[in-house]
């Protein structure tokens, strides 16, 4: 959902926005990549470094639209729930 909201995020942002610990939860992100739900790519950062980024794949977008968006309509989180 966070990747859908933001388009693409670097690894640190993704972990932070999702409330995940990089050491403990990196296997979850790796599994999403393996299943083709998100795409992992690297971008140059400076002359010798690279930054790892993620974005939602087409398959991931389809799942968000088919499953997660309808679920959010039925069971909203946060402020939407009070309405």
mmCIF file of the N, C-alpha and C atoms, coordinates in Angstrom:
data_MODEL
# 
_entry.id   MODEL 
# 
loop_
_atom_site.group_PDB 
_atom_site.id 
_atom_site.type_symbol 
_atom_site.label_atom_id 
_atom_site.label_alt_id 
_atom_site.label_comp_id 
_atom_site.label_asym_id 
_atom_site.label_entity_id 
_atom_site.label_seq_id 
_atom_site.pdbx_PDB_ins_code 
_atom_site.Cartn_x 
_atom_site.Cartn_y 
_atom_site.Cartn_z 
_atom_site.occupancy 
_atom_site.B_iso_or_equiv 
_atom_site.pdbx_formal_charge 
_atom_site.auth_seq_id 
_atom_site.auth_comp_id 
_atom_site.auth_asym_id 
_atom_site.auth_atom_id 
_atom_site.pdbx_PDB_model_num 
ATOM 1   N N  . UNK A 1 1  ? 0.827   -1.193  0.000   1.00 0.00 ? 1  UNK A N  1 
ATOM 2   C CA . UNK A 1 1  ? 0.000   0.000   0.000   1.00 0.00 ? 1  UNK A CA 1 
ATOM 3   C C  . UNK A 1 1  ? 0.867   1.252   0.000   1.00 0.00 ? 1  UNK A C  1 
ATOM 4   N N  . UNK A 1 2  ? 1.936   1.261   0.790   1.00 0.00 ? 2  UNK A N  1 
ATOM 5   C CA . UNK A 1 2  ? 2.790   2.450   0.849   1.00 0.00 ? 2  UNK A CA 1 
ATOM 6   C C  . UNK A 1 2  ? 3.442   2.723   -0.498  1.00 0.00 ? 2  UNK A C  1 
ATOM 7   N N  . UNK A 1 3  ? 3.884   1.684   -1.166  1.00 0.00 ? 3  UNK A N  1 
ATOM 8   C CA . UNK A 1 3  ? 4.480   1.887   -2.481  1.00 0.00 ? 3  UNK A CA 1 
ATOM 9   C C  . UNK A 1 3  ? 3.446   2.401   -3.474  1.00 0.00 ? 3  UNK A C  1 
ATOM 10  N N  . UNK A 1 4  ? 2.216   1.942   -3.364  1.00 0.00 ? 4  UNK A N  1 
ATOM 11  C CA . UNK A 1 4  ? 1.148   2.456   -4.221  1.00 0.00 ? 4  UNK A CA 1 
ATOM 12  C C  . UNK A 1 4  ? 0.917   3.939   -3.954  1.00 0.00 ? 4  UNK A C  1 
ATOM 13  N N  . UNK A 1 5  ? 0.959   4.309   -2.688  1.00 0.00 ? 5  UNK A N  1 
ATOM 14  C CA . UNK A 1 5  ? 0.733   5.704   -2.309  1.00 0.00 ? 5  UNK A CA 1 
ATOM 15  C C  . UNK A 1 5  ? 1.850   6.625   -2.787  1.00 0.00 ? 5  UNK A C  1 
ATOM 16  N N  . UNK A 1 6  ? 3.098   6.180   -2.679  1.00 0.00 ? 6  UNK A N  1 
ATOM 17  C CA . UNK A 1 6  ? 4.249   7.035   -2.959  1.00 0.00 ? 6  UNK A CA 1 
ATOM 18  C C  . UNK A 1 6  ? 4.878   6.821   -4.331  1.00 0.00 ? 6  UNK A C  1 
ATOM 19  N N  . UNK A 1 7  ? 4.538   5.764   -5.023  1.00 0.00 ? 7  UNK A N  1 
ATOM 20  C CA . UNK A 1 7  ? 5.117   5.499   -6.338  1.00 0.00 ? 7  UNK A CA 1 
ATOM 21  C C  . UNK A 1 7  ? 6.372   4.658   -6.251  1.00 0.00 ? 7  UNK A C  1 
ATOM 22  N N  . UNK A 1 8  ? 7.403   5.204   -5.648  1.00 0.00 ? 8  UNK A N  1 
ATOM 23  C CA . UNK A 1 8  ? 8.621   4.441   -5.390  1.00 0.00 ? 8  UNK A CA 1 
ATOM 24  C C  . UNK A 1 8  ? 9.279   4.998   -4.135  1.00 0.00 ? 8  UNK A C  1 
ATOM 25  N N  . UNK A 1 9  ? 9.960   4.116   -3.431  1.00 0.00 ? 9  UNK A N  1 
ATOM 26  C CA . UNK A 1 9  ? 10.639  4.488   -2.190  1.00 0.00 ? 9  UNK A CA 1 
ATOM 27  C C  . UNK A 1 9  ? 11.982  3.796   -2.126  1.00 0.00 ? 9  UNK A C  1 
ATOM 28  N N  . UNK A 1 10 ? 12.937  4.437   -1.448  1.00 0.00 ? 10 UNK A N  1 
ATOM 29  C CA . UNK A 1 10 ? 14.182  3.722   -1.219  1.00 0.00 ? 10 UNK A CA 1 
ATOM 30  C C  . UNK A 1 10 ? 13.954  2.748   -0.057  1.00 0.00 ? 10 UNK A C  1 
ATOM 31  N N  . UNK A 1 11 ? 14.891  1.863   0.129   1.00 0.00 ? 11 UNK A N  1 
ATOM 32  C CA . UNK A 1 11 ? 14.721  0.789   1.116   1.00 0.00 ? 11 UNK A CA 1 
ATOM 33  C C  . UNK A 1 11 ? 14.483  1.343   2.522   1.00 0.00 ? 11 UNK A C  1 
ATOM 34  N N  . UNK A 1 12 ? 15.227  2.364   2.908   1.00 0.00 ? 12 UNK A N  1 
ATOM 35  C CA . UNK A 1 12 ? 15.067  2.943   4.245   1.00 0.00 ? 12 UNK A CA 1 
ATOM 36  C C  . UNK A 1 12 ? 13.689  3.564   4.422   1.00 0.00 ? 12 UNK A C  1 
ATOM 37  N N  . UNK A 1 13 ? 13.228  4.304   3.418   1.00 0.00 ? 13 UNK A N  1 
ATOM 38  C CA . UNK A 1 13 ? 11.905  4.918   3.494   1.00 0.00 ? 13 UNK A CA 1 
ATOM 39  C C  . UNK A 1 13 ? 10.816  3.862   3.584   1.00 0.00 ? 13 UNK A C  1 
ATOM 40  N N  . UNK A 1 14 ? 10.916  2.830   2.752   1.00 0.00 ? 14 UNK A N  1 
ATOM 41  C CA . UNK A 1 14 ? 9.908   1.774   2.754   1.00 0.00 ? 14 UNK A CA 1 
ATOM 42  C C  . UNK A 1 14 ? 9.808   1.120   4.123   1.00 0.00 ? 14 UNK A C  1 
ATOM 43  N N  . UNK A 1 15 ? 10.939  0.761   4.672   1.00 0.00 ? 15 UNK A N  1 
ATOM 44  C CA . UNK A 1 15 ? 10.946  0.122   5.991   1.00 0.00 ? 15 UNK A CA 1 
ATOM 45  C C  . UNK A 1 15 ? 10.385  1.062   7.053   1.00 0.00 ? 15 UNK A C  1 
ATOM 46  N N  . UNK A 1 16 ? 10.780  2.307   7.011   1.00 0.00 ? 16 UNK A N  1 
ATOM 47  C CA . UNK A 1 16 ? 10.338  3.287   8.001   1.00 0.00 ? 16 UNK A CA 1 
ATOM 48  C C  . UNK A 1 16 ? 8.832   3.543   7.896   1.00 0.00 ? 16 UNK A C  1 
ATOM 49  N N  . UNK A 1 17 ? 8.327   3.811   6.700   1.00 0.00 ? 17 UNK A N  1 
ATOM 50  C CA . UNK A 1 17 ? 6.911   4.103   6.512   1.00 0.00 ? 17 UNK A CA 1 
ATOM 51  C C  . UNK A 1 17 ? 6.025   2.923   6.902   1.00 0.00 ? 17 UNK A C  1 
ATOM 52  N N  . UNK A 1 18 ? 6.553   1.713   6.746   1.00 0.00 ? 18 UNK A N  1 
ATOM 53  C CA . UNK A 1 18 ? 5.779   0.510   7.084   1.00 0.00 ? 18 UNK A CA 1 
ATOM 54  C C  . UNK A 1 18 ? 5.987   0.067   8.530   1.00 0.00 ? 18 UNK A C  1 
ATOM 55  N N  . UNK A 1 19 ? 6.867   0.758   9.245   1.00 0.00 ? 19 UNK A N  1 
ATOM 56  C CA . UNK A 1 19 ? 7.141   0.394   10.633  1.00 0.00 ? 19 UNK A CA 1 
ATOM 57  C C  . UNK A 1 19 ? 7.879   -0.923  10.767  1.00 0.00 ? 19 UNK A C  1 
ATOM 58  N N  . UNK A 1 20 ? 8.734   -1.220  9.793   1.00 0.00 ? 20 UNK A N  1 
ATOM 59  C CA . UNK A 1 20 ? 9.476   -2.471  9.795   1.00 0.00 ? 20 UNK A CA 1 
ATOM 60  C C  . UNK A 1 20 ? 10.926  -2.246  10.183  1.00 0.00 ? 20 UNK A C  1 
ATOM 61  N N  . UNK A 1 21 ? 11.541  -3.274  10.723  1.00 0.00 ? 21 UNK A N  1 
ATOM 62  C CA . UNK A 1 21 ? 12.957  -3.269  11.057  1.00 0.00 ? 21 UNK A CA 1 
ATOM 63  C C  . UNK A 1 21 ? 13.703  -3.890  9.886   1.00 0.00 ? 21 UNK A C  1 
ATOM 64  N N  . UNK A 1 22 ? 14.714  -3.200  9.378   1.00 0.00 ? 22 UNK A N  1 
ATOM 65  C CA . UNK A 1 22 ? 15.434  -3.663  8.186   1.00 0.00 ? 22 UNK A CA 1 
ATOM 66  C C  . UNK A 1 22 ? 16.033  -5.048  8.376   1.00 0.00 ? 22 UNK A C  1 
ATOM 67  N N  . UNK A 1 23 ? 16.605  -5.331  9.525   1.00 0.00 ? 23 UNK A N  1 
ATOM 68  C CA . UNK A 1 23 ? 17.245  -6.624  9.756   1.00 0.00 ? 23 UNK A CA 1 
ATOM 69  C C  . UNK A 1 23 ? 16.193  -7.735  9.875   1.00 0.00 ? 23 UNK A C  1 
ATOM 70  N N  . UNK A 1 24 ? 15.155  -7.502  10.664  1.00 0.00 ? 24 UNK A N  1 
ATOM 71  C CA . UNK A 1 24 ? 14.146  -8.535  10.907  1.00 0.00 ? 24 UNK A CA 1 
ATOM 72  C C  . UNK A 1 24 ? 13.214  -8.761  9.728   1.00 0.00 ? 24 UNK A C  1 
ATOM 73  N N  . UNK A 1 25 ? 12.853  -7.693  9.021   1.00 0.00 ? 25 UNK A N  1 
ATOM 74  C CA . UNK A 1 25 ? 11.773  -7.786  8.048   1.00 0.00 ? 25 UNK A CA 1 
ATOM 75  C C  . UNK A 1 25 ? 12.205  -7.733  6.586   1.00 0.00 ? 25 UNK A C  1 
ATOM 76  N N  . UNK A 1 26 ? 13.499  -7.634  6.316   1.00 0.00 ? 26 UNK A N  1 
ATOM 77  C CA . UNK A 1 26 ? 13.975  -7.620  4.929   1.00 0.00 ? 26 UNK A CA 1 
ATOM 78  C C  . UNK A 1 26 ? 13.518  -8.857  4.161   1.00 0.00 ? 26 UNK A C  1 
ATOM 79  N N  . UNK A 1 27 ? 13.447  -10.049 4.799   1.00 0.00 ? 27 UNK A N  1 
ATOM 80  C CA . UNK A 1 27 ? 12.946  -11.223 4.067   1.00 0.00 ? 27 UNK A CA 1 
ATOM 81  C C  . UNK A 1 27 ? 11.517  -11.054 3.533   1.00 0.00 ? 27 UNK A C  1 
ATOM 82  N N  . UNK A 1 28 ? 10.695  -10.266 4.206   1.00 0.00 ? 28 UNK A N  1 
ATOM 83  C CA . UNK A 1 28 ? 9.331   -10.017 3.712   1.00 0.00 ? 28 UNK A CA 1 
ATOM 84  C C  . UNK A 1 28 ? 9.399   -9.249  2.399   1.00 0.00 ? 28 UNK A C  1 
ATOM 85  N N  . UNK A 1 29 ? 10.227  -8.217  2.358   1.00 0.00 ? 29 UNK A N  1 
ATOM 86  C CA . UNK A 1 29 ? 10.392  -7.423  1.138   1.00 0.00 ? 29 UNK A CA 1 
ATOM 87  C C  . UNK A 1 29 ? 10.970  -8.294  0.027   1.00 0.00 ? 29 UNK A C  1 
ATOM 88  N N  . UNK A 1 30 ? 11.970  -9.099  0.358   1.00 0.00 ? 30 UNK A N  1 
ATOM 89  C CA . UNK A 1 30 ? 12.570  -9.998  -0.632  1.00 0.00 ? 30 UNK A CA 1 
ATOM 90  C C  . UNK A 1 30 ? 11.535  -10.962 -1.207  1.00 0.00 ? 30 UNK A C  1 
ATOM 91  N N  . UNK A 1 31 ? 10.640  -11.450 -0.360  1.00 0.00 ? 31 UNK A N  1 
ATOM 92  C CA . UNK A 1 31 ? 9.598   -12.372 -0.824  1.00 0.00 ? 31 UNK A CA 1 
ATOM 93  C C  . UNK A 1 31 ? 8.616   -11.671 -1.768  1.00 0.00 ? 31 UNK A C  1 
ATOM 94  N N  . UNK A 1 32 ? 8.277   -10.427 -1.469  1.00 0.00 ? 32 UNK A N  1 
ATOM 95  C CA . UNK A 1 32 ? 7.399   -9.666  -2.364  1.00 0.00 ? 32 UNK A CA 1 
ATOM 96  C C  . UNK A 1 32 ? 8.050   -9.464  -3.730  1.00 0.00 ? 32 UNK A C  1 
ATOM 97  N N  . UNK A 1 33 ? 9.379   -9.273  -3.729  1.00 0.00 ? 33 UNK A N  1 
ATOM 98  C CA . UNK A 1 33 ? 10.122  -9.146  -4.989  1.00 0.00 ? 33 UNK A CA 1 
ATOM 99  C C  . UNK A 1 33 ? 10.095  -10.483 -5.733  1.00 0.00 ? 33 UNK A C  1 
ATOM 100 N N  . UNK A 1 34 ? 10.379  -11.571 -5.028  1.00 0.00 ? 34 UNK A N  1 
ATOM 101 C CA . UNK A 1 34 ? 10.395  -12.907 -5.645  1.00 0.00 ? 34 UNK A CA 1 
ATOM 102 C C  . UNK A 1 34 ? 9.051   -13.266 -6.254  1.00 0.00 ? 34 UNK A C  1 
ATOM 103 N N  . UNK A 1 35 ? 7.968   -12.852 -5.613  1.00 0.00 ? 35 UNK A N  1 
ATOM 104 C CA . UNK A 1 35 ? 6.620   -13.170 -6.104  1.00 0.00 ? 35 UNK A CA 1 
ATOM 105 C C  . UNK A 1 35 ? 6.156   -12.208 -7.188  1.00 0.00 ? 35 UNK A C  1 
ATOM 106 N N  . UNK A 1 36 ? 6.987   -11.211 -7.497  1.00 0.00 ? 36 UNK A N  1 
ATOM 107 C CA . UNK A 1 36 ? 6.666   -10.289 -8.581  1.00 0.00 ? 36 UNK A CA 1 
ATOM 108 C C  . UNK A 1 36 ? 5.672   -9.210  -8.212  1.00 0.00 ? 36 UNK A C  1 
ATOM 109 N N  . UNK A 1 37 ? 5.468   -8.965  -6.927  1.00 0.00 ? 37 UNK A N  1 
ATOM 110 C CA . UNK A 1 37 ? 4.510   -7.945  -6.507  1.00 0.00 ? 37 UNK A CA 1 
ATOM 111 C C  . UNK A 1 37 ? 5.135   -6.558  -6.444  1.00 0.00 ? 37 UNK A C  1 
ATOM 112 N N  . UNK A 1 38 ? 6.430   -6.515  -6.166  1.00 0.00 ? 38 UNK A N  1 
ATOM 113 C CA . UNK A 1 38 ? 7.165   -5.255  -6.205  1.00 0.00 ? 38 UNK A CA 1 
ATOM 114 C C  . UNK A 1 38 ? 8.456   -5.459  -6.982  1.00 0.00 ? 38 UNK A C  1 
ATOM 115 N N  . UNK A 1 39 ? 9.009   -4.348  -7.458  1.00 0.00 ? 39 UNK A N  1 
ATOM 116 C CA . UNK A 1 39 ? 10.233  -4.380  -8.258  1.00 0.00 ? 39 UNK A CA 1 
ATOM 117 C C  . UNK A 1 39 ? 11.347  -3.715  -7.464  1.00 0.00 ? 39 UNK A C  1 
ATOM 118 N N  . UNK A 1 40 ? 12.480  -4.385  -7.387  1.00 0.00 ? 40 UNK A N  1 
ATOM 119 C CA . UNK A 1 40 ? 13.673  -3.842  -6.743  1.00 0.00 ? 40 UNK A CA 1 
ATOM 120 C C  . UNK A 1 40 ? 14.615  -3.377  -7.836  1.00 0.00 ? 40 UNK A C  1 
ATOM 121 N N  . UNK A 1 41 ? 15.146  -2.155  -7.677  1.00 0.00 ? 41 UNK A N  1 
ATOM 122 C CA . UNK A 1 41 ? 16.124  -1.659  -8.635  1.00 0.00 ? 41 UNK A CA 1 
ATOM 123 C C  . UNK A 1 41 ? 17.122  -0.761  -7.909  1.00 0.00 ? 41 UNK A C  1 
ATOM 124 N N  . UNK A 1 42 ? 18.238  -0.521  -8.555  1.00 0.00 ? 42 UNK A N  1 
ATOM 125 C CA . UNK A 1 42 ? 19.290  0.302   -7.969  1.00 0.00 ? 42 UNK A CA 1 
ATOM 126 C C  . UNK A 1 42 ? 19.496  1.538   -8.828  1.00 0.00 ? 42 UNK A C  1 
ATOM 127 N N  . UNK A 1 43 ? 19.788  2.644   -8.162  1.00 0.00 ? 43 UNK A N  1 
ATOM 128 C CA . UNK A 1 43 ? 20.114  3.892   -8.852  1.00 0.00 ? 43 UNK A CA 1 
ATOM 129 C C  . UNK A 1 43 ? 21.466  4.376   -8.353  1.00 0.00 ? 43 UNK A C  1 
ATOM 130 N N  . UNK A 1 44 ? 22.238  5.017   -9.216  1.00 0.00 ? 44 UNK A N  1 
ATOM 131 C CA . UNK A 1 44 ? 23.503  5.579   -8.769  1.00 0.00 ? 44 UNK A CA 1 
ATOM 132 C C  . UNK A 1 44 ? 23.267  6.660   -7.718  1.00 0.00 ? 44 UNK A C  1 
ATOM 133 N N  . UNK A 1 45 ? 24.145  6.710   -6.749  1.00 0.00 ? 45 UNK A N  1 
ATOM 134 C CA . UNK A 1 45 ? 24.092  7.725   -5.706  1.00 0.00 ? 45 UNK A CA 1 
ATOM 135 C C  . UNK A 1 45 ? 25.521  8.168   -5.448  1.00 0.00 ? 45 UNK A C  1 
ATOM 136 N N  . UNK A 1 46 ? 25.882  9.273   -6.007  1.00 0.00 ? 46 UNK A N  1 
ATOM 137 C CA . UNK A 1 46 ? 27.276  9.688   -5.959  1.00 0.00 ? 46 UNK A CA 1 
ATOM 138 C C  . UNK A 1 46 ? 28.068  8.962   -7.031  1.00 0.00 ? 46 UNK A C  1 
ATOM 139 N N  . UNK A 1 47 ? 29.363  8.987   -6.900  1.00 0.00 ? 47 UNK A N  1 
ATOM 140 C CA . UNK A 1 47 ? 30.210  8.381   -7.922  1.00 0.00 ? 47 UNK A CA 1 
ATOM 141 C C  . UNK A 1 47 ? 30.362  6.877   -7.785  1.00 0.00 ? 47 UNK A C  1 
ATOM 142 N N  . UNK A 1 48 ? 30.384  6.354   -6.553  1.00 0.00 ? 48 UNK A N  1 
ATOM 143 C CA . UNK A 1 48 ? 30.655  4.933   -6.367  1.00 0.00 ? 48 UNK A CA 1 
ATOM 144 C C  . UNK A 1 48 ? 29.541  4.172   -5.647  1.00 0.00 ? 48 UNK A C  1 
ATOM 145 N N  . UNK A 1 49 ? 28.524  4.857   -5.212  1.00 0.00 ? 49 UNK A N  1 
ATOM 146 C CA . UNK A 1 49 ? 27.481  4.194   -4.431  1.00 0.00 ? 49 UNK A CA 1 
ATOM 147 C C  . UNK A 1 49 ? 26.199  4.014   -5.233  1.00 0.00 ? 49 UNK A C  1 
ATOM 148 N N  . UNK A 1 50 ? 25.387  3.113   -4.746  1.00 0.00 ? 50 UNK A N  1 
ATOM 149 C CA . UNK A 1 50 ? 24.070  2.866   -5.335  1.00 0.00 ? 50 UNK A CA 1 
ATOM 150 C C  . UNK A 1 50 ? 23.043  2.835   -4.216  1.00 0.00 ? 50 UNK A C  1 
ATOM 151 N N  . UNK A 1 51 ? 21.832  3.239   -4.560  1.00 0.00 ? 51 UNK A N  1 
ATOM 152 C CA . UNK A 1 51 ? 20.750  3.212   -3.593  1.00 0.00 ? 51 UNK A CA 1 
ATOM 153 C C  . UNK A 1 51 ? 19.699  2.212   -4.089  1.00 0.00 ? 51 UNK A C  1 
ATOM 154 N N  . UNK A 1 52 ? 19.182  1.388   -3.185  1.00 0.00 ? 52 UNK A N  1 
ATOM 155 C CA . UNK A 1 52 ? 18.168  0.393   -3.524  1.00 0.00 ? 52 UNK A CA 1 
ATOM 156 C C  . UNK A 1 52 ? 16.801  1.045   -3.413  1.00 0.00 ? 52 UNK A C  1 
ATOM 157 N N  . UNK A 1 53 ? 15.997  0.882   -4.466  1.00 0.00 ? 53 UNK A N  1 
ATOM 158 C CA . UNK A 1 53 ? 14.642  1.435   -4.479  1.00 0.00 ? 53 UNK A CA 1 
ATOM 159 C C  . UNK A 1 53 ? 13.653  0.345   -4.870  1.00 0.00 ? 53 UNK A C  1 
ATOM 160 N N  . UNK A 1 54 ? 12.390  0.596   -4.532  1.00 0.00 ? 54 UNK A N  1 
ATOM 161 C CA . UNK A 1 54 ? 11.308  -0.337  -4.837  1.00 0.00 ? 54 UNK A CA 1 
ATOM 162 C C  . UNK A 1 54 ? 10.132  0.420   -5.428  1.00 0.00 ? 54 UNK A C  1 
ATOM 163 N N  . UNK A 1 55 ? 9.387   -0.262  -6.294  1.00 0.00 ? 55 UNK A N  1 
ATOM 164 C CA . UNK A 1 55 ? 8.107   0.251   -6.797  1.00 0.00 ? 55 UNK A CA 1 
ATOM 165 C C  . UNK A 1 55 ? 7.176   -0.931  -7.029  1.00 0.00 ? 55 UNK A C  1 
ATOM 166 N N  . UNK A 1 56 ? 5.899   -0.655  -7.106  1.00 0.00 ? 56 UNK A N  1 
ATOM 167 C CA . UNK A 1 56 ? 4.903   -1.709  -7.297  1.00 0.00 ? 56 UNK A CA 1 
ATOM 168 C C  . UNK A 1 56 ? 4.939   -2.172  -8.751  1.00 0.00 ? 56 UNK A C  1 
ATOM 169 N N  . UNK A 1 57 ? 4.890   -3.481  -8.960  1.00 0.00 ? 57 UNK A N  1 
ATOM 170 C CA . UNK A 1 57 ? 4.832   -4.049  -10.313 1.00 0.00 ? 57 UNK A CA 1 
ATOM 171 C C  . UNK A 1 57 ? 3.389   -3.996  -10.812 1.00 0.00 ? 57 UNK A C  1 
ATOM 172 N N  . UNK A 1 58 ? 3.196   -4.318  -12.069 1.00 0.00 ? 58 UNK A N  1 
ATOM 173 C CA . UNK A 1 58 ? 1.834   -4.385  -12.614 1.00 0.00 ? 58 UNK A CA 1 
ATOM 174 C C  . UNK A 1 58 ? 0.998   -5.422  -11.866 1.00 0.00 ? 58 UNK A C  1 
ATOM 175 N N  . UNK A 1 59 ? 1.612   -6.565  -11.586 1.00 0.00 ? 59 UNK A N  1 
ATOM 176 C CA . UNK A 1 59 ? 0.929   -7.610  -10.825 1.00 0.00 ? 59 UNK A CA 1 
ATOM 177 C C  . UNK A 1 59 ? 0.539   -7.089  -9.440  1.00 0.00 ? 59 UNK A C  1 
ATOM 178 N N  . UNK A 1 60 ? 1.424   -6.352  -8.803  1.00 0.00 ? 60 UNK A N  1 
ATOM 179 C CA . UNK A 1 60 ? 1.142   -5.767  -7.498  1.00 0.00 ? 60 UNK A CA 1 
ATOM 180 C C  . UNK A 1 60 ? 0.006   -4.760  -7.564  1.00 0.00 ? 60 UNK A C  1 
ATOM 181 N N  . UNK A 1 61 ? -0.008  -3.935  -8.621  1.00 0.00 ? 61 UNK A N  1 
ATOM 182 C CA . UNK A 1 61 ? -1.086  -2.954  -8.805  1.00 0.00 ? 61 UNK A CA 1 
ATOM 183 C C  . UNK A 1 61 ? -2.426  -3.648  -8.953  1.00 0.00 ? 61 UNK A C  1 
ATOM 184 N N  . UNK A 1 62 ? -2.440  -4.743  -9.696  1.00 0.00 ? 62 UNK A N  1 
ATOM 185 C CA . UNK A 1 62 ? -3.687  -5.499  -9.879  1.00 0.00 ? 62 UNK A CA 1 
ATOM 186 C C  . UNK A 1 62 ? -4.215  -6.018  -8.544  1.00 0.00 ? 62 UNK A C  1 
ATOM 187 N N  . UNK A 1 63 ? -3.318  -6.500  -7.698  1.00 0.00 ? 63 UNK A N  1 
ATOM 188 C CA . UNK A 1 63 ? -3.731  -7.016  -6.393  1.00 0.00 ? 63 UNK A CA 1 
ATOM 189 C C  . UNK A 1 63 ? -4.232  -5.893  -5.503  1.00 0.00 ? 63 UNK A C  1 
ATOM 190 N N  . UNK A 1 64 ? -3.554  -4.752  -5.539  1.00 0.00 ? 64 UNK A N  1 
ATOM 191 C CA . UNK A 1 64 ? -4.013  -3.600  -4.746  1.00 0.00 ? 64 UNK A CA 1 
ATOM 192 C C  . UNK A 1 64 ? -5.424  -3.210  -5.173  1.00 0.00 ? 64 UNK A C  1 
ATOM 193 N N  . UNK A 1 65 ? -5.655  -3.127  -6.477  1.00 0.00 ? 65 UNK A N  1 
ATOM 194 C CA . UNK A 1 65 ? -6.964  -2.726  -6.983  1.00 0.00 ? 65 UNK A CA 1 
ATOM 195 C C  . UNK A 1 65 ? -8.037  -3.776  -6.694  1.00 0.00 ? 65 UNK A C  1 
ATOM 196 N N  . UNK A 1 66 ? -7.706  -5.038  -6.826  1.00 0.00 ? 66 UNK A N  1 
ATOM 197 C CA . UNK A 1 66 ? -8.692  -6.111  -6.677  1.00 0.00 ? 66 UNK A CA 1 
ATOM 198 C C  . UNK A 1 66 ? -8.973  -6.481  -5.230  1.00 0.00 ? 66 UNK A C  1 
ATOM 199 N N  . UNK A 1 67 ? -7.966  -6.384  -4.363  1.00 0.00 ? 67 UNK A N  1 
ATOM 200 C CA . UNK A 1 67 ? -8.116  -6.894  -3.000  1.00 0.00 ? 67 UNK A CA 1 
ATOM 201 C C  . UNK A 1 67 ? -8.030  -5.789  -1.945  1.00 0.00 ? 67 UNK A C  1 
ATOM 202 N N  . UNK A 1 68 ? -6.954  -5.042  -1.965  1.00 0.00 ? 68 UNK A N  1 
ATOM 203 C CA . UNK A 1 68 ? -6.696  -4.107  -0.873  1.00 0.00 ? 68 UNK A CA 1 
ATOM 204 C C  . UNK A 1 68 ? -7.597  -2.881  -0.892  1.00 0.00 ? 68 UNK A C  1 
ATOM 205 N N  . UNK A 1 69 ? -7.855  -2.289  -2.068  1.00 0.00 ? 69 UNK A N  1 
ATOM 206 C CA . UNK A 1 69 ? -8.728  -1.118  -2.116  1.00 0.00 ? 69 UNK A CA 1 
ATOM 207 C C  . UNK A 1 69 ? -10.151 -1.446  -1.667  1.00 0.00 ? 69 UNK A C  1 
ATOM 208 N N  . UNK A 1 70 ? -10.758 -2.547  -2.146  1.00 0.00 ? 70 UNK A N  1 
ATOM 209 C CA . UNK A 1 70 ? -12.091 -2.891  -1.633  1.00 0.00 ? 70 UNK A CA 1 
ATOM 210 C C  . UNK A 1 70 ? -12.084 -3.171  -0.129  1.00 0.00 ? 70 UNK A C  1 
ATOM 211 N N  . UNK A 1 71 ? -11.039 -3.791  0.375   1.00 0.00 ? 71 UNK A N  1 
ATOM 212 C CA . UNK A 1 71 ? -10.925 -4.067  1.802   1.00 0.00 ? 71 UNK A CA 1 
ATOM 213 C C  . UNK A 1 71 ? -10.895 -2.755  2.590   1.00 0.00 ? 71 UNK A C  1 
ATOM 214 N N  . UNK A 1 72 ? -10.129 -1.781  2.096   1.00 0.00 ? 72 UNK A N  1 
ATOM 215 C CA . UNK A 1 72 ? -10.047 -0.480  2.759   1.00 0.00 ? 72 UNK A CA 1 
ATOM 216 C C  . UNK A 1 72 ? -11.403 0.221   2.774   1.00 0.00 ? 72 UNK A C  1 
ATOM 217 N N  . UNK A 1 73 ? -12.190 0.041   1.727   1.00 0.00 ? 73 UNK A N  1 
ATOM 218 C CA . UNK A 1 73 ? -13.528 0.640   1.708   1.00 0.00 ? 73 UNK A CA 1 
ATOM 219 C C  . UNK A 1 73 ? -14.429 0.023   2.771   1.00 0.00 ? 73 UNK A C  1 
ATOM 220 N N  . UNK A 1 74 ? -14.310 -1.284  2.952   1.00 0.00 ? 74 UNK A N  1 
ATOM 221 C CA . UNK A 1 74 ? -15.128 -1.969  3.957   1.00 0.00 ? 74 UNK A CA 1 
ATOM 222 C C  . UNK A 1 74 ? -14.639 -1.732  5.372   1.00 0.00 ? 74 UNK A C  1 
ATOM 223 N N  . UNK A 1 75 ? -13.328 -1.700  5.550   1.00 0.00 ? 75 UNK A N  1 
ATOM 224 C CA . UNK A 1 75 ? -12.736 -1.586  6.887   1.00 0.00 ? 75 UNK A CA 1 
ATOM 225 C C  . UNK A 1 75 ? -11.690 -0.466  6.897   1.00 0.00 ? 75 UNK A C  1 
ATOM 226 N N  . UNK A 1 76 ? -12.138 0.787   6.855   1.00 0.00 ? 76 UNK A N  1 
ATOM 227 C CA . UNK A 1 76 ? -11.179 1.897   6.822   1.00 0.00 ? 76 UNK A CA 1 
ATOM 228 C C  . UNK A 1 76 ? -10.369 1.991   8.109   1.00 0.00 ? 76 UNK A C  1 
ATOM 229 N N  . UNK A 1 77 ? -9.163  2.524   7.953   1.00 0.00 ? 77 UNK A N  1 
ATOM 230 C CA . UNK A 1 77 ? -8.278  2.716   9.100   1.00 0.00 ? 77 UNK A CA 1 
ATOM 231 C C  . UNK A 1 77 ? -8.293  4.171   9.532   1.00 0.00 ? 77 UNK A C  1 
ATOM 232 N N  . UNK A 1 78 ? -7.871  4.428   10.732  1.00 0.00 ? 78 UNK A N  1 
ATOM 233 C CA . UNK A 1 78 ? -7.624  5.776   11.222  1.00 0.00 ? 78 UNK A CA 1 
ATOM 234 C C  . UNK A 1 78 ? -8.848  6.676   11.202  1.00 0.00 ? 78 UNK A C  1 
ATOM 235 N N  . UNK A 1 79 ? -8.662  7.906   10.697  1.00 0.00 ? 79 UNK A N  1 
ATOM 236 C CA . UNK A 1 79 ? -9.702  8.920   10.705  1.00 0.00 ? 79 UNK A CA 1 
ATOM 237 C C  . UNK A 1 79 ? -10.928 8.505   9.906   1.00 0.00 ? 79 UNK A C  1 
ATOM 238 N N  . UNK A 1 80 ? -10.740 7.757   8.810   1.00 0.00 ? 80 UNK A N  1 
ATOM 239 C CA . UNK A 1 80 ? -11.864 7.323   7.988   1.00 0.00 ? 80 UNK A CA 1 
ATOM 240 C C  . UNK A 1 80 ? -12.834 6.465   8.788   1.00 0.00 ? 80 UNK A C  1 
ATOM 241 N N  . UNK A 1 81 ? -12.350 5.777   9.774   1.00 0.00 ? 81 UNK A N  1 
ATOM 242 C CA . UNK A 1 81 ? -13.171 4.860   10.564  1.00 0.00 ? 81 UNK A CA 1 
ATOM 243 C C  . UNK A 1 81 ? -14.211 5.604   11.406  1.00 0.00 ? 81 UNK A C  1 
ATOM 244 N N  . UNK A 1 82 ? -13.912 6.852   11.802  1.00 0.00 ? 82 UNK A N  1 
ATOM 245 C CA . UNK A 1 82 ? -14.792 7.628   12.656  1.00 0.00 ? 82 UNK A CA 1 
ATOM 246 C C  . UNK A 1 82 ? -15.997 8.185   11.933  1.00 0.00 ? 82 UNK A C  1 
ATOM 247 N N  . UNK A 1 83 ? -15.988 8.187   10.622  1.00 0.00 ? 83 UNK A N  1 
ATOM 248 C CA . UNK A 1 83 ? -17.091 8.765   9.831   1.00 0.00 ? 83 UNK A CA 1 
ATOM 249 C C  . UNK A 1 83 ? -18.329 7.920   9.866   1.00 0.00 ? 83 UNK A C  1 
# 
